[in-house]
Amino acid sequence: VYATDAHAEPGVKVIGTLPEDSHPPIVYPVAQMADSTDKDAPAFLQCLQSAKTGEIFKAQGFTVLTPSN
């Protein structure tokens, strides 16, 4: 499992880890599609980029990246 999954589940015991340079970085990109008509998407994306949400992700073991254009 991913380290963040192990962090979230108290019943999981980590018995080994892979070196960071043994695989590409694991990222979870998010974006609104150009043809999207979802009126709530911009607010959701703004929420994901907020400092408060960043702190929640960090508390769960994630690394928060800076959005790129």
N, C-alpha and C positions, 0 to 999 in steps of 0.2 A: 504494500500500500504506500501511498505518498506520506511523507512526514506529517503533513497537515491532517491527514486522516487519522494517523496514529495519535496525534496530539488531541484530536477531538474525541477519541474513543478510549476511555480508561481501561477497557479490557484488552487492549492491544499491547503486546510487549514487543518492543523493537529489539531485534536480535542482531541486526546488521544494517549498514547503510552503504550506498554506492558513492564513490568519490564524485564530487561535483563535475569534474572534467571527464567523466565517463559517459556523459550523455548531453544532448543539447538542453538548454534551460527549459523548464516547464513553465509555460505562460498560458494565461487565460485571457485572450484578447476580447474586447467588447467594442461594438460600434453600431450605430444606426445605419441601416441600409439607405442608399440614396433615394430609392423609390418607396420608402416606408411611409405609411400614412398614420402610424401610431402617434397620436397626439401626446401620449404620456412618456414616450421614449426620451425626449430631451431632459425632462425632469429626472428620470431614472438614471441617465448617464451622469447628470450633474450630481446626484446623490452619491453615485459610486465614486466620484472624484473628490468628495468632501473629506475634510480632515477627520471628522468623526468616523466615517466609514473606513478610512485608512487605518485608524487606530483599532477598529474592530477586526479588520483583516490581519493586522500585525499581531494582535492578541491570539489569533488562531494559528499563528506560525507562518503566515504568508509574507512575502516581500512585496511592498507596494512600489510599482514602477511609475515613473513620470509619464503622463500621456504624450504621445507623439502626434504630429500632424501629418 
